[in-house]
């Protein structure tokens, strides 16, 4: 089984998940030349975004968000190869792009 994720605007950002939802998701994205994470990496309790430039010079920005079931956070962060994401099951639920404390 695979699932294609969409952000809160309904855009497909190329992320595909298969298997355990708490496993890292493989991201099918083009080459990047920069990536910056506003919340400093994987931070489940702070809403953030990743932004940068693709290899073709165009800009991108992707935001942390809550998945369809409202308890799973879609946390975006940077790898050396560019932006990626991780799904995390928030123990107290997810609201407005961060886990509830």
N, C-alpha and C positions, 0 to 999 in steps of 0.2 A: 504494500500500500504506500502511496505517496500523496502528499498534500502540498498544494501550491498556496503560499500565503499571500495575502493582500494587506496593504496598510489601511489606515482608517479612511482614506479617500478612495479605496477600492482599486488601487494600483497594484499590479503584480510586479514585485521587485526581483523576481527570478529566484526566490528562495524555495527550496523543495525539501520536505521532511519525509523520512520514512522510518518506521520502527518506533522505538521508545521516544516519547515526546521530550524527555529530558536530555537527550543526546544532542550534540552540536549538529547544526544543520549545514549541509553543504550548499554553498551559494554559487550559482552559475552566473558570474558577473564578468564583464570585460576587464582588461588590465587597468590598474589605477596608478596614478603618479603621486597621489596624496590622500591621506585619511586622518581626520581628527575626530576624537570622541569627546563631546562636551562634559560627560560625567566621569571621565577618566578611565574608562574600560568597563568591565562587568561590575555594575552597581545596581542591585535589584531595587533599592529604595529611593533612587533619584531618577527623575525623568531626564533623558538625554537624547542626543542625536549624533549621528556620524555624518560628516560632510567632507567633501574634497573634490578632486578632479579625476575624471577618467583619462585614460591614455590618449583619447582623441581630443582632449582639451575641454570637453563639456563638464559642467559641474553636476554634483549630486548631493542630496541630503535625505537621510532616512531617520525616522524617529522611533523611539521606544514606544511600545503600545501594549494593550491588553488583548489577548487572543479571544476568539469567539465565546469561550466559556467563562470569561471574566475572572478566572483564578490563575490563568497562565499568562506570564509576562513574556513578551517578545523583546528581548534585550539586544540592542545593536551595539557592536563594538568593532574596533579595527584590528586586523591582523597585518603582518608585513605585506601581504598580497592585496590588501584592501578591506572593504567593509564586509562584515558577516553578521550573523545573528544567532542567538541561543534562546531556546524556550525554557522557561523556569516556572515550576508550579509554586506559586506564592502560598505559604501556609495560611495566611489570613485573607487571601484574595488579592486581586489586582484592580487598581483604579487609576484612571488618567495616566497610564503609561509607567506606573511604578507599583511595587508590592506595598500593601498596607502594613504599616508597623504595628 
